[in-house]
Amino acid sequence: MFRNFLVTAIRTIIRDKTFSLINILGFSIGIACTVLILFWVQDELSYDQYHENKDRIYRVLSRVPTGEEYLEAGVTPAALAPMLEESYPEIEMATRFKSMGSYTLVRGEKRFRERHCGIAESKLFSIFTFPFIEGNPESCLDGPNSIVLTESLARKYFGEQSAMGEEIEIPGMGLFKVTAVIEDVSHCHFQFNYLIPFEWAEFFYDENIEELGPFNYTTYILTKEGVNVSELEEKIEPFFNMHADQNRKDNEVHSLLFLQNLTDIYLRSDFSYDFTQRGDIRSVWTFSAIALIILLIACINFMNLTTARAANRTKEIGVRKVQGANRKHLVAQFYFESASITFLSFVIALLLVELTLPHFNNLSGKDLSQNILINPYIIVAYFTLAAITALIAGSYPALYLSAFQPLRVLKGKAGKKPGSGHFRRLLVIVQFSISIALIVSTFVVQDQLNFISNKKLGYDRENLGALQQRGEIKNKYKLVRERLLASPDITHVSALSDPLSFAGRSLEVDQWEGNNGSKSVRLHFHLADHDIIETLNVEMAKGRSFSRDLDDDSSMVFLINETAVKEMGLEDPVGKTITLGEDRGRIVGVYKDFNYNTIHHKINAHALILDRKATRSILFRIRPGRTSEALAHAEEVWKQIEKDHPFGFTFVDQYLDDMYRAEQRTGTLFGFFTVFAILISCLGLLGLSSFMTKQRQKEIGIRKVMGSGVNRLILLLTKDFTRWVLLAGLIGLPLGYYLMRQWLQGFHYRTDLSFLPFISAFLITVFIAAFTVGIQTYRASMKNPVDTLRDE
C-alpha cells in the first residue's frame, strides 16, 4: 500500500508541473520564512537561560517617589547588596554590577579603545554561570588591580600564550594583572568584555560605596532553595524606610524595593535608568504570530489549489471507490500526498534558509547559524512543525475529495454542485484580509520609525559632535575649549554630564520659593557648562542662559524647562530660589521643553545646573558643510593634549540613531516578512486563477466567437476575484487599525493614524490581486477559439 501511495503521489506531482511548482514554491517560501522567524524568536528567548541558578536569581529594583506617583528604576545604591545579604537569611548571596563604557587598554605596542568595561565582585561568578578558561571564580576580582578578560580580548592582546598573571594597562588607572579569562559573554542581559574590581566605583564616582548613596548600580540576589519570593519581596519592600538614618538623601527614604526574576529581565523590562540590553516580549509575540500567519497562508494556498483541482481527479476517485477503496484509504492517500509535498518543501526551505541566513543576520543584527539545528529541542520543534503543517495543509483536501460519491463522479457531476466553491472563496478572503492587515501594519510601523528619526527634539541634533572627557582632556577642559573654538569651523563648545538619550539624575524637590514642602516634584537634571543652551540650540522661554560675564553665575544657578515651571506652579520663576538635595540655587532662566531622554518617555520636569567639574562629555557645534575640517581640527587638538587615549568622537545624531536601531531592524523585518506573505498569497492566487481560467476555456472561446473583446473577457474573469479582495478589505483594514493602535501605545510620542496607510494598503492589495489574475485571464483570452473549442 505504501508503494502505491508513493507512486500515485509522484505521478500526481509530475502530471501537473505548473500546479506542483506553484504549490511547492509557495510552501517552501512560507516554511523558510517561518523557520527564520522561529530562529529569531528562539534567539530572543534564549537570553539568560544558560545560568544554572536562573530560577533563583533576581534583580533588585526600586520604586522612587515622584510626587503622587512612583518611578520604577533599574538602579539601586552600591551598599544595598551587602546590606540585603546580611539582613535577610532567605538571601544566599548578593552582588552589584555596573557597566562603565569604553576605556583604552595598552599592552606593549597594542593600544585599543575597548567597549563594555564593567566593575564587579567575585561573587558575580558564584551567582551567574560564566564558563572559566583560566582563573579562580571565587577570588578573581578580590585584588584591587585584578582584571578579568573575555577569551577574544585575551587573544587580541596576548595571542595564543596564556594571559594569566600578565599585566595590561588602563591609562590613568595603572597596571592590572590578569586573574581570569572567561568565554565570551553572549545572550546575557548585561554585557562586558573585561571586568575590574568594584572598589574602583569610588574612583569613578567619588563616593563612599559603604553608604546608601546615589542610585547608580544594578543589584542581584541569589535566593536560597525553597524560598517564597513573594514573601521575601514584601519583607524587603520598605528597606529604605527601615534604614532611613543611613540614607544620604532624605527624599530617597520612601523608595520601595521589588524583585524581578532573571529570565524576565531581557524581554520584560520597561524601567527608567535601566542600562542593560533589552528586547521586547511584544516583538516576540508579534513575530511568532507572523510566522504562524505565513505558514497559514501557505497552507491555505495548498488547500485552495488542491480542492480547486479536485474536478480533474474525480474520475480517479470514482474508479478507486468502485474497485473497493474505502474513504479511509483515500484520506490516507491524500494525507500522504500532502506529507510528500510538505517534506519536499521543507527540504527546499532548508536550502533557502541556508542561502538567505547571512542576509537575514544583516537585517536582524543577529548572528544566527544553521548549527542551531544541532539543538535537540529545535530538531523536535522542526519535525513537529513539518507534521502539523502536513496535517493542516492536507486536512481539507483529504476530507473533501474522499467524500465524492462514485455515482455522481462517473456521471460527471462531482465537484459541480452549488456552493462547492464557497470554502475556496472564504480561504482567499482570509488570506487577503491578513495580507491587508500586514501591509497596513508595515506602513504604520515605518511611519512611526520615520517619526522617531525626524521628530523635532527641541534642540538641533545635526552638526553636533561629542568628545568623551578622558585623561588630560578632562583635566584641561578650558584649554581644549579654547583650542576648539580657534577653528572657524566650530561655532560653540560646552560640556554635559550625561548623554542626551538618558533621563539624567533626579531628586525629589519640595523646597522652592513659594513652597514649603506642601508639594513635591521629581526633577531630572543634567550638569552643564556655560554655552550649553547655545551649543544645543535650545530656545529660551524666559530669562537668560548661563553667562561667563556675570559674577552671580559663580554660585549655584539653575535653568529649568517649561514643564518644571508648570509642575511647580511658578508664575514668575526667574529669580526664585530652589533647593536640590543639599544645594540651594537660583533660577536664572526657563528654556522650552526638549527631549533629554528617548522619545518613548514623556518630557518631565528638568533642570540644567551650572557645574562644569561634574561633566563627562564635551559638545561642540560644527558649522554646516564643514564637518571634515572641524573633525580634523578636533582630532589635532585631542592629540596635542591627550597622549594615552585615542580620539574618542561621536556624532550626536548617529548616537541617537543607534538608540533606535533595534526598532529600525524590527520595522525592516516586519516589512520583509510582509512582502513574502503577500508573495505567497499571490502565488496561490496565480495558481487558482490559472486553474479557473483553464476550466472556462470553452466559455472564453464561445464568447470570442460571439464577438466579445479581450477587455470584456478580462473584466468578466477578474470580477469574482476583485469582489473577494474588496470583502477582504472590510475585514483586514479594521484588523490592521486595531493592531497598530495597540502597538503605538508603547510610544509616548507617536505618529497619528492617518487614512493614507489604510488606503494605500487596500489599493496595493487590489492592484496586486488584479495584476496576478489579469496575467492569467489575458493569456486565456488571447488564445485562438478554434484551439479551445475543438479540445476535448
VOVOZA-945793 format. One line per field, with one value per residue (C-alpha): residue number from 1; residue in three letters; x, y, z. Coordinates in steps of 0.001 Angstrom, whole numbers, plus 500000, padded with zeros to 6 digits. Layout:
drenlo c(NUM;...)
tilo c(ala;...)
x c(X;...)
y c(Y;...)
z c(Z;...)
end
This chain:
drenlo c(1;2;3;4;5;6;7;8;9;10;11;12;13;14;15;16;17;18;19;20;21;22;23;24;25;26;27;28;29;30;31;32;33;34;35;36;37;38;39;40;41;42;43;44;45;46;47;48;49;50;51;52;53;54;55;56;57;58;59;60;61;62;63;64;65;66;67;68;69;70;71;72;73;74;75;76;77;78;79;80;81;82;83;84;85;86;87;88;89;90;91;92;93;94;95;96;97;98;99;100;101;102;103;104;105;106;107;108;109;110;111;112;113;114;115;116;117;118;119;120;121;122;123;124;125;126;127;128;129;130;131;132;133;134;135;136;137;138;139;140;141;142;143;144;145;146;147;148;149;150;151;152;153;154;155;156;157;158;159;160;161;162;163;164;165;166;167;168;169;170;171;172;173;174;175;176;177;178;179;180;181;182;183;184;185;186;187;188;189;190;191;192;193;194;195;196;197;198;199;200;201;202;203;204;205;206;207;208;209;210;211;212;213;214;215;216;217;218;219;220;221;222;223;224;225;226;227;228;229;230;231;232;233;234;235;236;237;238;239;240;241;242;243;244;245;246;247;248;249;250;251;252;253;254;255;256;257;258;259;260;261;262;263;264;265;266;267;268;269;270;271;272;273;274;275;276;277;278;279;280;281;282;283;284;285;286;287;288;289;290;291;292;293;294;295;296;297;298;299;300;301;302;303;304;305;306;307;308;309;310;311;312;313;314;315;316;317;318;319;320;321;322;323;324;325;326;327;328;329;330;331;332;333;334;335;336;337;338;339;340;341;342;343;344;345;346;347;348;349;350;351;352;353;354;355;356;357;358;359;360;361;362;363;364;365;366;367;368;369;370;371;372;373;374;375;376;377;378;379;380;381;382;383;384;385;386;387;388;389;390;391;392;393;394;395;396;397;398;399;400;401;402;403;404;405;406;407;408;409;410;411;412;413;414;415;416;417;418;419;420;421;422;423;424;425;426;427;428;429;430;431;432;433;434;435;436;437;438;439;440;441;442;443;444;445;446;447;448;449;450;451;452;453;454;455;456;457;458;459;460;461;462;463;464;465;466;467;468;469;470;471;472;473;474;475;476;477;478;479;480;481;482;483;484;485;486;487;488;489;490;491;492;493;494;495;496;497;498;499;500;501;502;503;504;505;506;507;508;509;510;511;512;513;514;515;516;517;518;519;520;521;522;523;524;525;526;527;528;529;530;531;532;533;534;535;536;537;538;539;540;541;542;543;544;545;546;547;548;549;550;551;552;553;554;555;556;557;558;559;560;561;562;563;564;565;566;567;568;569;570;571;572;573;574;575;576;577;578;579;580;581;582;583;584;585;586;587;588;589;590;591;592;593;594;595;596;597;598;599;600;601;602;603;604;605;606;607;608;609;610;611;612;613;614;615;616;617;618;619;620;621;622;623;624;625;626;627;628;629;630;631;632;633;634;635;636;637;638;639;640;641;642;643;644;645;646;647;648;649;650;651;652;653;654;655;656;657;658;659;660;661;662;663;664;665;666;667;668;669;670;671;672;673;674;675;676;677;678;679;680;681;682;683;684;685;686;687;688;689;690;691;692;693;694;695;696;697;698;699;700;701;702;703;704;705;706;707;708;709;710;711;712;713;714;715;716;717;718;719;720;721;722;723;724;725;726;727;728;729;730;731;732;733;734;735;736;737;738;739;740;741;742;743;744;745;746;747;748;749;750;751;752;753;754;755;756;757;758;759;760;761;762;763;764;765;766;767;768;769;770;771;772;773;774;775;776;777;778;779;780;781;782;783;784;785;786;787;788;789;790;791;792)
tilo c(met;phe;arg;asn;phe;leu;val;thr;ala;ile;arg;thr;ile;ile;arg;asp;lys;thr;phe;ser;leu;ile;asn;ile;leu;gly;phe;ser;ile;gly;ile;ala;cys;thr;val;leu;ile;leu;phe;trp;val;gln;asp;glu;leu;ser;tyr;asp;gln;tyr;his;glu;asn;lys;asp;arg;ile;tyr;arg;val;leu;ser;arg;val;pro;thr;gly;glu;glu;tyr;leu;glu;ala;gly;val;thr;pro;ala;ala;leu;ala;pro;met;leu;glu;glu;ser;tyr;pro;glu;ile;glu;met;ala;thr;arg;phe;lys;ser;met;gly;ser;tyr;thr;leu;val;arg;gly;glu;lys;arg;phe;arg;glu;arg;his;cys;gly;ile;ala;glu;ser;lys;leu;phe;ser;ile;phe;thr;phe;pro;phe;ile;glu;gly;asn;pro;glu;ser;cys;leu;asp;gly;pro;asn;ser;ile;val;leu;thr;glu;ser;leu;ala;arg;lys;tyr;phe;gly;glu;gln;ser;ala;met;gly;glu;glu;ile;glu;ile;pro;gly;met;gly;leu;phe;lys;val;thr;ala;val;ile;glu;asp;val;ser;his;cys;his;phe;gln;phe;asn;tyr;leu;ile;pro;phe;glu;trp;ala;glu;phe;phe;tyr;asp;glu;asn;ile;glu;glu;leu;gly;pro;phe;asn;tyr;thr;thr;tyr;ile;leu;thr;lys;glu;gly;val;asn;val;ser;glu;leu;glu;glu;lys;ile;glu;pro;phe;phe;asn;met;his;ala;asp;gln;asn;arg;lys;asp;asn;glu;val;his;ser;leu;leu;phe;leu;gln;asn;leu;thr;asp;ile;tyr;leu;arg;ser;asp;phe;ser;tyr;asp;phe;thr;gln;arg;gly;asp;ile;arg;ser;val;trp;thr;phe;ser;ala;ile;ala;leu;ile;ile;leu;leu;ile;ala;cys;ile;asn;phe;met;asn;leu;thr;thr;ala;arg;ala;ala;asn;arg;thr;lys;glu;ile;gly;val;arg;lys;val;gln;gly;ala;asn;arg;lys;his;leu;val;ala;gln;phe;tyr;phe;glu;ser;ala;ser;ile;thr;phe;leu;ser;phe;val;ile;ala;leu;leu;leu;val;glu;leu;thr;leu;pro;his;phe;asn;asn;leu;ser;gly;lys;asp;leu;ser;gln;asn;ile;leu;ile;asn;pro;tyr;ile;ile;val;ala;tyr;phe;thr;leu;ala;ala;ile;thr;ala;leu;ile;ala;gly;ser;tyr;pro;ala;leu;tyr;leu;ser;ala;phe;gln;pro;leu;arg;val;leu;lys;gly;lys;ala;gly;lys;lys;pro;gly;ser;gly;his;phe;arg;arg;leu;leu;val;ile;val;gln;phe;ser;ile;ser;ile;ala;leu;ile;val;ser;thr;phe;val;val;gln;asp;gln;leu;asn;phe;ile;ser;asn;lys;lys;leu;gly;tyr;asp;arg;glu;asn;leu;gly;ala;leu;gln;gln;arg;gly;glu;ile;lys;asn;lys;tyr;lys;leu;val;arg;glu;arg;leu;leu;ala;ser;pro;asp;ile;thr;his;val;ser;ala;leu;ser;asp;pro;leu;ser;phe;ala;gly;arg;ser;leu;glu;val;asp;gln;trp;glu;gly;asn;asn;gly;ser;lys;ser;val;arg;leu;his;phe;his;leu;ala;asp;his;asp;ile;ile;glu;thr;leu;asn;val;glu;met;ala;lys;gly;arg;ser;phe;ser;arg;asp;leu;asp;asp;asp;ser;ser;met;val;phe;leu;ile;asn;glu;thr;ala;val;lys;glu;met;gly;leu;glu;asp;pro;val;gly;lys;thr;ile;thr;leu;gly;glu;asp;arg;gly;arg;ile;val;gly;val;tyr;lys;asp;phe;asn;tyr;asn;thr;ile;his;his;lys;ile;asn;ala;his;ala;leu;ile;leu;asp;arg;lys;ala;thr;arg;ser;ile;leu;phe;arg;ile;arg;pro;gly;arg;thr;ser;glu;ala;leu;ala;his;ala;glu;glu;val;trp;lys;gln;ile;glu;lys;asp;his;pro;phe;gly;phe;thr;phe;val;asp;gln;tyr;leu;asp;asp;met;tyr;arg;ala;glu;gln;arg;thr;gly;thr;leu;phe;gly;phe;phe;thr;val;phe;ala;ile;leu;ile;ser;cys;leu;gly;leu;leu;gly;leu;ser;ser;phe;met;thr;lys;gln;arg;gln;lys;glu;ile;gly;ile;arg;lys;val;met;gly;ser;gly;val;asn;arg;leu;ile;leu;leu;leu;thr;lys;asp;phe;thr;arg;trp;val;leu;leu;ala;gly;leu;ile;gly;leu;pro;leu;gly;tyr;tyr;leu;met;arg;gln;trp;leu;gln;gly;phe;his;tyr;arg;thr;asp;leu;ser;phe;leu;pro;phe;ile;ser;ala;phe;leu;ile;thr;val;phe;ile;ala;ala;phe;thr;val;gly;ile;gln;thr;tyr;arg;ala;ser;met;lys;asn;pro;val;asp;thr;leu;arg;asp;glu)
x c(500000;502818;504378;501043;500678;504212;503800;500461;501902;504876;502621;500285;503197;504669;501336;500681;504066;502722;500434;503187;505766;503465;502431;505937;507473;504787;505131;508932;508997;506406;508297;511646;510187;508641;511926;513879;511381;511474;515277;514981;512353;514421;517443;515451;514041;517488;518824;519978;518667;522095;522712;522406;520620;518395;515221;516765;518460;516606;517377;516506;514725;513379;510176;511273;508630;507733;505144;501909;503374;506435;509160;510366;514141;516690;519336;519997;522767;526146;525742;522388;523753;525841;523146;520460;522704;523339;519740;517730;518598;516496;519211;522131;524286;524021;526264;526380;527492;527874;528762;531396;531520;534789;538413;541798;543825;547588;549868;553221;552601;548953;546676;542938;539804;537685;533943;531968;534103;532396;533023;532012;532823;533977;530508;529187;530656;529123;525671;525883;527291;530148;532443;536058;539006;541608;541457;539528;535892;535773;538661;539443;538290;539482;542712;542442;544261;542776;541238;539112;539230;536994;538638;538558;540094;542810;543760;543767;546433;548298;547877;547951;550016;548336;547197;547125;549393;550270;549819;547780;547488;544457;545899;545060;544316;547536;548608;546181;547089;545006;543478;540985;539930;536335;534445;532958;529738;526736;522968;523210;521181;524346;527494;531177;534472;536574;535926;537802;537116;534070;536233;537003;533497;534919;537491;534852;532154;533968;531511;531549;530231;529580;526709;523204;524123;523194;521188;523873;524269;522496;521916;521375;520461;520567;517800;518140;516384;512658;512342;508933;509939;506646;507107;510729;509663;507185;509945;512473;509986;510259;514034;514930;512434;513961;517440;516458;519275;521818;520382;522384;519300;516187;513899;515019;513861;510418;511738;510446;512231;510846;512264;512440;513402;516500;514615;512246;514902;515744;512212;510039;511792;510453;512176;513943;517711;517989;521418;521033;520370;516660;514427;510653;508270;505748;508129;508500;504733;504367;506918;505628;502195;503684;505390;502084;500304;502820;502566;498765;498788;500987;498603;495627;497323;497774;494162;492809;494824;494194;490429;490124;491877;489589;487490;490483;490728;487059;487209;490291;488408;485322;487298;489167;485884;484272;487304;486846;488817;487071;487188;489870;492250;491527;492062;495382;496325;495678;497418;500389;500447;500263;503106;505185;504806;505436;508592;509904;509017;510845;513978;513878;513070;516225;518260;516569;517330;520973;521186;519352;520631;523609;521275;518780;521547;522384;518756;518152;521535;521757;524455;522287;523595;522264;524179;521178;519583;522016;519931;517647;514791;514988;515079;511962;510248;511222;509758;506710;506227;506505;503954;501486;501916;501247;498206;496711;497528;496184;493124;490544;491669;491660;488227;486757;487990;487403;483740;482842;480110;481081;477736;477933;481607;481039;478121;480461;478546;481049;482618;479970;477187;476067;478193;481136;483445;482347;485134;487750;486357;486458;490097;491045;489208;491001;494325;493970;492445;495654;497742;495928;496372;500093;500527;498734;500964;504103;503151;502284;505480;507560;505662;506427;510096;510321;508566;511218;514043;512647;510904;511943;513632;513705;517410;519416;520829;522521;526158;526606;529695;530667;534073;534431;536489;539394;542755;544183;541133;539141;541920;542492;538941;539423;542417;540534;537606;539799;541648;538456;536958;540141;538773;536171;534508;533428;530918;530108;531625;530116;530051;527374;527230;525101;524159;521058;519305;519371;516951;519800;519925;516852;515841;512588;512273;509869;511744;511472;510425;506669;506511;507469;507150;503416;504078;506876;508217;510638;513244;515586;518776;521964;525098;526488;528957;528325;527023;525054;521874;523700;525539;522368;520469;517634;515149;514767;511252;512114;515191;518684;521133;524327;526794;530538;530249;528105;529638;526323;526857;529906;527406;524805;522335;519621;517865;514557;512191;508582;507268;509084;507531;504088;504508;505995;503261;505696;504092;507308;510171;513155;514994;513251;515382;515205;516829;518070;519275;521680;522330;520391;520468;518671;516676;518045;516106;513443;514053;511461;510987;513387;513825;516661;515533;514351;511010;509488;509179;507415;509279;509260;510422;514068;516895;520321;522731;525944;528678;531467;533566;530919;530572;531739;531499;532336;529763;530687;528615;530036;529431;527196;529174;532484;532283;535524;537534;536039;536746;540326;540861;539215;541396;544527;543555;542938;546334;548118;546704;545889;548574;547215;543668;542720;540476;537008;534395;530733;528046;525024;522578;524371;524310;520560;520036;521917;519499;516585;518450;516679;513320;514520;515534;512189;510431;512647;511979;508273;508263;510480;508110;505029;506397;506868;503393;501948;504165;502904;499309;499916;501401;498227;496061;498130;497624;493941;493253;495258;493143;489813;490561;491564;488184;486443;488455;485486;483319;486024;486207;482444;482338;485141;483299;480185;482155;483405;486608;489694;488940;485422;486695;489352;486709;484424;487082;488543;485365;484960;488495;488021;484890;486809;489579;487045;485444;488894;489450;486376;487971;491680;491512;489756;492041;495144;493759;493190;496626;498519;496590;497663;501288;501564;500558;504153;505404;504658;505372;503808;502562;498856;496911;496013;493887;496845;498320;494892;494017;497489;497337;493933;494872;498144;496320;493670;496361;498463;495441;494154;497582;498105;494703;494910;498051;496241;492993;494816;496697;493455;491534;494285;494095;492601;488980;489407;492011;489900;486605;487987;489884;488221)
y c(500000;502396;501750;502506;505745;506795;506055;507869;510900;511108;510774;513477;515874;515247;515259;518969;520628;524194;523327;521386;524143;526851;524667;523590;527041;528764;526167;526373;530162;530074;527432;529207;532479;530637;528903;532188;533880;530965;531150;534828;534104;531265;533555;536231;533691;532202;535238;534324;530773;529137;530343;527309;529186;531266;530440;531741;534880;538176;541758;544279;547361;550486;552487;556072;558623;561283;563290;561329;558517;556276;555937;552353;552321;549638;551072;550974;552209;550462;549437;547746;544311;543598;545027;542778;539727;540499;541392;538583;534897;533979;535534;533209;535818;539341;541338;544560;545424;548482;548917;551630;552120;552217;552548;552251;549082;549043;546023;546784;548275;547294;550153;549956;551502;548615;548651;547123;547649;546602;546860;543803;541489;537873;536966;537720;534406;532466;533756;533722;530940;532296;529444;529979;529129;530182;531556;531073;532285;532715;535198;536597;540134;540286;542174;545954;545735;542484;542275;539553;539299;537516;534958;537136;540090;537908;536598;540109;541278;538078;535875;532126;532399;532288;535685;534583;536701;539061;542821;545180;548947;551206;554726;556987;553988;551979;548383;545485;541810;539281;536958;535106;534507;533511;532555;535449;536688;536029;536161;537830;540936;542717;542708;543012;542326;542970;543457;545328;545223;547037;549204;551332;552778;555221;556335;556878;558495;559893;558314;556009;552661;551567;554078;554010;556776;557551;555048;554142;550342;547109;544750;540982;538416;534621;533232;530008;526861;526808;530498;532079;535056;536910;536860;537959;540840;542005;541959;543973;546451;549011;548521;552204;553361;550891;552278;555921;557120;555670;557375;560302;561910;562210;562227;558685;557277;556450;554469;550909;547759;544982;541938;540779;537245;536914;535284;538270;540982;540943;540766;542240;545403;548889;550746;554075;554113;550578;550155;546525;545076;544894;543102;543283;540432;542176;541767;538077;537619;539722;537768;534449;535465;536481;533076;531319;533661;532991;529247;529539;531422;528726;526040;527965;528027;524282;523632;526085;524737;521112;521452;523640;520919;518254;518117;516711;513799;512896;510004;508667;508802;507175;504332;503753;503598;501250;498966;498779;501669;502999;506545;505704;504640;507777;510008;508273;508741;512479;512932;511043;513365;516353;514955;514310;517895;519162;517073;518229;521823;521541;520275;523205;525565;524473;525278;528698;529306;528409;530827;533716;533403;535795;538454;537811;538273;541648;542717;541474;542256;538644;536037;533020;529895;526580;524951;525806;522677;520587;521590;518578;520854;522687;519390;518166;521512;521419;517939;518829;521897;519737;517239;519947;521676;518451;517745;521232;521553;518114;518052;519724;518164;514713;515091;516967;514743;511473;512380;512293;509738;507219;507532;511338;511105;508760;510875;513911;515774;515679;518937;520954;521234;524744;526224;523905;526903;528770;527378;528383;531917;532027;530942;533614;536262;535184;535166;538667;540035;539017;540490;543833;543954;543208;545929;548441;547422;547786;551307;552401;550889;552706;555951;555660;554909;557888;559971;558924;559752;563113;564306;567752;567126;570733;571008;570758;567239;567889;569006;568299;566381;564896;564125;561963;563612;561240;561777;565240;566212;566325;567978;570668;571316;575086;574697;572165;574539;577462;575451;574005;577489;578637;576950;578938;575600;575147;577711;576664;574425;573292;570241;567927;565271;562631;561783;563307;559942;559392;560784;562174;562132;563016;564089;564791;568562;570145;573288;576265;579839;579855;576220;574866;571130;571070;569986;567905;567374;564785;566932;565362;567293;567444;569214;571516;574236;577724;577960;574711;576429;577953;574732;572653;575476;575283;578134;580160;580954;583361;584843;584087;581238;580801;583677;583890;587670;587676;587118;585759;582638;581741;580410;577686;578700;576751;576715;574828;573740;574797;571501;572160;575622;574123;571251;573518;576090;579006;582079;584105;581594;583780;584845;582311;580051;576272;573579;570474;567871;569709;572587;575818;577846;580452;580087;582444;581241;578959;577014;575424;571682;569436;565659;564996;561324;558842;559653;556551;558691;561971;565167;565595;568431;569037;571374;572306;573099;575034;572675;572138;569903;567171;566987;563928;564863;567893;569013;571203;572697;572319;574910;573336;571988;571997;568630;567066;570234;570540;566888;567144;570154;568440;565352;567526;569302;565931;564544;567693;567318;563622;561024;557909;557678;557527;560223;559483;561200;560547;562426;563007;562215;558918;558045;558678;556593;553752;554019;553207;550703;547723;549271;550104;546480;545310;547552;546259;542640;543372;544774;541936;539217;541160;541176;537420;536878;538821;536928;533606;534843;535899;532512;530886;533354;532795;529056;529376;531865;529692;526701;528568;530200;526776;525430;528198;527938;526718;529505;532002;530509;530723;534332;535304;533670;535611;538871;539584;541653;540958;543767;542478;538956;540123;542086;539071;536718;539049;540412;537438;537812;541562;541048;538697;541247;544034;541887;541123;544870;545188;542693;543484;547270;547309;544492;546489;549596;547736;546084;549292;551352;548896;548891;552679;552806;551800;555228;558400;560422;558751;559399;559841;557027;558731;557334;557127;553795;552156;553496;552626;549091;548468;549844;547899;544664;545271;546093;543020;540721;542252;542079;538468;537341;539633;537871;534548;535905;537862;534745;532754;535423;535692;532002;531065;529952;527224;525536;525737;524645;521538;520446;517549)
z c(500000;500843;497415;495764;497754;496815;493082;492980;494798;492396;489323;490681;491255;487786;485930;486516;486721;486977;489878;491649;491113;492497;495407;496376;495792;497893;500614;500591;500855;503635;505593;505082;506412;509341;510178;510001;512304;514738;514754;515687;518358;519822;519982;521826;524277;524995;526895;530418;530072;530463;534027;536300;539087;536798;538739;541979;540633;540966;540133;542849;541529;543172;543072;543555;544642;542052;543916;543878;541739;541650;539048;538604;538203;537382;539716;543444;545812;545997;549635;549109;548096;551231;553485;551950;552256;555913;556793;555190;555756;552697;550530;549914;548185;546776;544466;542427;538928;536744;533100;532698;528918;526959;528078;526420;527070;526438;526108;524537;521125;521191;522180;521563;522937;524210;524787;527650;530731;533946;537677;539700;542588;542527;543820;540345;539159;542038;541163;537357;535182;533053;531929;533024;530802;533374;536896;540120;540017;543796;544074;540605;541468;545055;544362;543769;540421;539155;535710;534107;530305;527847;525570;522434;524284;525818;522379;520958;523418;524325;521271;521884;525077;528467;529731;533389;535564;532726;533069;530962;531404;531567;531140;534049;536285;536225;535589;536069;536473;534537;537128;534953;531339;530609;527480;525520;527097;524894;525345;528716;529527;530678;528567;529438;527704;530782;534495;537199;540972;542323;544587;541528;541840;544375;541779;539105;541228;544257;546677;549671;548417;552010;552317;550871;548480;544888;542869;540305;540366;539484;542417;542096;544719;544786;546978;548920;547764;548517;549413;548836;546710;547194;550953;550595;548364;550995;553603;551615;550117;552988;553307;552840;555470;557934;557222;556847;559082;556651;553565;552286;550677;552803;549752;548839;552195;550839;547849;547759;546600;544405;542614;539011;538044;535856;532977;532750;532575;528861;527448;530183;531336;530833;533629;533828;534397;533066;531448;530397;526959;526344;523919;523851;524545;522297;519358;520197;520182;517036;515032;516357;515082;511719;511464;512067;509638;506851;507458;507496;504181;502654;503926;502544;499155;499258;500245;497686;494789;495708;496148;493038;491109;492536;489361;487476;489899;490286;487840;489618;492912;491387;489866;493127;495083;492550;492826;496577;498034;501119;502393;504955;502214;500169;503182;503823;500158;500203;503545;502120;499087;501415;503510;500375;499166;502694;503053;499690;500584;503900;502158;499712;502613;504431;501328;501135;504821;504247;501306;502956;506536;506067;504650;507431;510005;508465;508655;512191;513751;514930;514433;513743;512038;510801;513659;515757;514264;516313;519323;520019;521060;517741;515824;517639;517050;513374;512743;514811;512643;509499;510830;511861;508500;506584;508764;508362;504673;503778;506026;503841;500518;502125;503675;500694;497871;499653;500198;496466;495639;492910;491094;490887;489917;487000;485789;485773;488496;491351;492389;490483;492994;494043;496797;496247;495800;498933;501069;498482;498439;502225;502226;499675;501702;504901;503064;501690;504901;506643;503818;504030;507817;507389;504752;506994;509895;507783;506696;510245;511702;509086;509740;513444;512822;510462;513103;515622;513220;512152;515313;516422;519744;520875;520108;516902;516692;513333;513154;516852;517947;521305;522824;525903;528627;529166;530844;530186;528137;531375;533359;530730;529608;529451;527121;524969;524650;523654;521012;519572;519228;517480;514353;512364;511600;515257;516490;520086;522749;526054;528334;529741;532460;530685;527079;525502;525446;529164;531714;533777;537536;539523;543011;544750;545210;547687;548727;546409;546877;547395;548504;551917;551464;550738;547146;545644;542117;540763;538998;536438;535843;533801;534949;532287;531387;530060;526468;526767;525534;522574;521735;521759;520042;522564;522588;525778;527012;529847;531443;530175;529777;531808;531438;531987;532261;535407;538827;540075;537995;540084;542666;542018;539318;537530;534209;534234;531479;530947;532325;535619;535781;535271;537753;540413;539911;539437;537908;537654;538067;537119;540266;542519;544720;544736;546890;545122;547610;549912;547490;547177;543987;541923;538709;536055;533011;531567;528345;526112;526567;524693;524665;527086;527152;524499;522911;524482;527605;528083;528921;532681;534888;534026;535006;533732;536572;536056;537276;534759;537010;537040;533256;531303;527628;525521;522962;520023;517218;513695;511010;508301;505373;507275;509021;507750;508510;512013;512839;511585;513828;516834;516386;516181;519409;521079;520069;521257;524760;525305;524522;526228;524860;521166;519689;521105;518943;518110;516222;518454;515642;514922;518608;518706;515569;517273;520200;517898;515707;517268;516433;512928;512462;513793;511271;508450;509374;509615;506073;504835;506000;504901;501347;501476;502933;500001;497557;498904;498654;495061;494190;495474;493599;490462;490652;491471;488668;486244;487075;486973;483615;482285;483430;481473;478254;476198;477578;476615;473101;472618;473861;471473;468567;469609;469421;472970;473077;475174;477661;478251;478815;481280;483193;483246;484541;487181;488753;491124;492459;492801;494898;497173;497691;498352;501031;502450;502778;505003;507377;507049;507401;510826;511977;510962;512686;515954;515963;515162;517673;520352;519136;519141;522807;523618;522480;524395;521272;518270;514796;514084;512451;509177;506342;503945;505169;505003;501570;500268;501689;500148;496713;496686;497509;494842;492274;493135;493008;489761;488154;489239;487964;484924;483653;483518;482106;479430;478304;478256;476320;473712;472749;469370;470000;467367;469623;472765;471165;469475;472582;474303)
end
